[in-house]
Amino acid sequence: MIEGILLENALEEILKRADRITDTKKVKVEEANGFCLAEDIYAELDNPPFPRSPVDGYAVRSEDIRGAVRGNPAVLKVAGCIYAGDNGGAFSIKPGEAYRIMTGAPFPEGADTAVKQEDTDCGEETVKVNKSQKPWDNYCFQGEDYKKNSLLLAKGSRITFAEQGILSGIGRTEVAVYRKPVIRVLTTGDELCQPGNPLKPGKIYDSNGMMVSSRLRELGVKPESVSHCADSEAGLAAELKKAAEDADIIVTTGGVSVGKKDILHGALEILGAEKIFWRIRLQPGTPTIFSVYGKTLILSLSGNPFGAMANLELILRPALETMTGDSAFAMEMRRGIMEVDFEKRCKVRRFVRAVYKNGKVSFPQGIFSSGAIGTLRGCNCLLDIPAGRENVKAGEQVAVWML
């Protein structure tokens, strides 16, 4: 086991053990949001499937309105009205004619432009057109959006509302996707009380289980379970073994330091897991343990809420990106200018909760200990301070990682 590892090396150890998930399944399009495509999606038809009008107005032949201006309009006979959903092949325009046409309706054969109704007198039997237009003005061509057999969505891309709309738009009801990682969350500690129960003296409510699971949901991976284990090495080992039956990743919080009730070390030994590293040279979340049991990755985070959440972002998100191939898990680094001083000496690399707005970096109001959760509210990035810095001054350029 490696003890006291740099963040970059910790990530290297994790990512080389984070196997890409290749299992696939079929899901309904309405349930596919957040999954990654396991197939290339090709257009089965042109979109739009016929020339159509982008405006409410009149379909005309451009040559019939050449030179038309307000005060000297072109006067055309209204041959009929075409609505969205009508069969465009049933209509054909003759010289000197116009068809009333609605947005999305098919063009009649022979028409090459649509005049907005605002540029006419909105006549019903005859219409006065007060504007000249070129051929193909206000005209949506067949296949303008995409052509039949063109690649619409590439295998491996994440499905969002837009992809769901595209899939529905080509008539798909099901799609092949890669399964998401199976994650189980375990919180530890006799001091923890579950919300909804009376708080006894010396106890605190468990916030880590809620924060970790909720953050995973926000990222697009709903944990299969969130449970709590008391301070028992044998009991925790049994919980870990049960969770590892189907989990790709087990996330634990608490019990990772060196106190008498820091039970992760003993539980992992009882389980027979291989401990890869313990302690990362950063703050917060230094006493993180990474281990492997069979094919299951076990990421044991600090019990301090901010320490747990910081390392979930810095360590778990890259693992999820590698396992899924989904770049949506990647953190974005930005440069910003400090608005205030950060007056602390950073012996190791330090990540501080911060607020990035319009290129400026500031801090939420409140305390910044790793056990404090109040200042997580409003935080949208982690300020990355290199090891050995004495102070970071207002006006300095800094790096932040967006959450």
Residue, then its C-alpha position, 0 to 999 in steps of 0.5 A: m500500500i502506498e501512503g501519502i500520495l500526490l493527487e495526480n498519482a492517486l488518480e493514476e492508481i484509480l483510473k488504471r483499475a477503472d474498467r470501461i463498462t461495455d454492458t448494454k441494454k435497451v431502454k425506452v427513449e423517454e427513460a434514456n436521459g443521462f445514459c450513453l448511447a451504445e449504438d450510432i443513430y442514423a436518420e431514417l428519413d429526411n427532416p423535414p420530410f418535405p419543403r415547408s413554410p417557416v412563417d404564417g403568410y402566403a406561398v407564391r412564385s417569386e417571379d409573380i411578386r417581382g418589384a412589389v412594394r407598398g403602394n404598388p403591390a402585386v395582386l394575386k388570386v388566393a387559390g386555397c389554404i394549406y395547413a400543417g399536416d396537409n398533403g403538399g402533393a395535393f396542391s399546385i400553384k399557377p402563375g398569378e396565384a397564392y396559397r394561404i399557408m401556415t407555419g410548418a405546412p408543406f409548400p404547394e408544387g411550384a411555389d418558391t417563397a412564402v410572404k409573411q402575412e404582415d407584408t400583405d393585406c391578409g386578403e382571402e379571395t385576392v391578396k395584395v403583396n407589398k414586398s418583393q422576395k427572392p426565390w427560396d426566401n422563407y423556405c425550408f428545404q426538404g432535408e434541411d435539418y438532416k438527410k436520410n442515412s446521415l449520422l445523427l448521434a454518435k455511439g458513446s454520447r450522453i443522451t440529454f433532452a435534445e438527443q431524446g427529441i432527435l430520437s423521437g423525431i425519427g420515430r424511435t421508441e427504444v435505444a441501446v445504451y450502456r448501463k450506468p455504474v452501480i454505486r453503493v454508498l455506506t456511511t460509518g460512525d456510532e456518532l451518526c443519527q439518521p434524520g427523522n430520529p430524536l437526536k441524543p446527546g453527543k450525536i449528530y445527524d448524518s449529512n454525508g449520506m444525503m450529500v454524496s447520494s444527491r451529488l451522484r444523482e446530479l451527476g447522472v448516477k443514482p446510487e443503488s443504495v445508501s446505508h449506515c454502518a455502526d463502528s464495527e470492523a466485522g460488521l462493516a466488512a460484512e456490509l462491504k462484502k454484500a455491497a460488492e456483489d454487484a457494485d462497480i464502486i462502493v463509496t464510504t465516508g468516515g473511519v479512515s484516519v487513525g483513531k480507535k474507532d477509525i474502522l476502515h483499515g480493519a474492515l478492509e483487512i477482514l474483507g480481504a480487499e487490496k489497499i492501494f493507497w492511504r492518505i493523499r497529500l492535499q487538504p481537505g480529505t487527506p486520509t482517503i483510502f482506495s482499495v479493490y475487492g474483486k472487480t469492485l473499487i472501494l473509495s473511502l472518503s473522510g467523514n468530514p463533509f467538505g473533505a468527503m465532497a471535495n474528494l468525490e469531485l476530484i477523484l470519483r468524477p474522473a473514475l466515472e468518466t473513465m468507466t463510462g467514456d462520458s466527458a460530462f463527468a469531467m471537471e472544467m478548469r477556469r482562470g479567475i482573479m481573486e477578489v479577496d485575500f486567502e491568508k493561510r499557509c498551505k503546506v500541501r495542495r489545498f482546495v477551498r470552496a469558492v464562488y466563480k462569477n464573471g471571471k472573479v473568485s470570492f468566498p461564501q460567507g462563513i467558516f471553512s473547516s472541513g467539517a462545516i457544511g453551511t459554506l457549501r451552499g452557494c459554492n460553485c467551484l474549488l479554488d486550487i492552491p499549490a503546496g507551499r503557498e503562504n497567502v493568496k492575495a486579491g488581484e492574483q490570477v488563480a485556477v478553479w475547478m467548476l462543480 
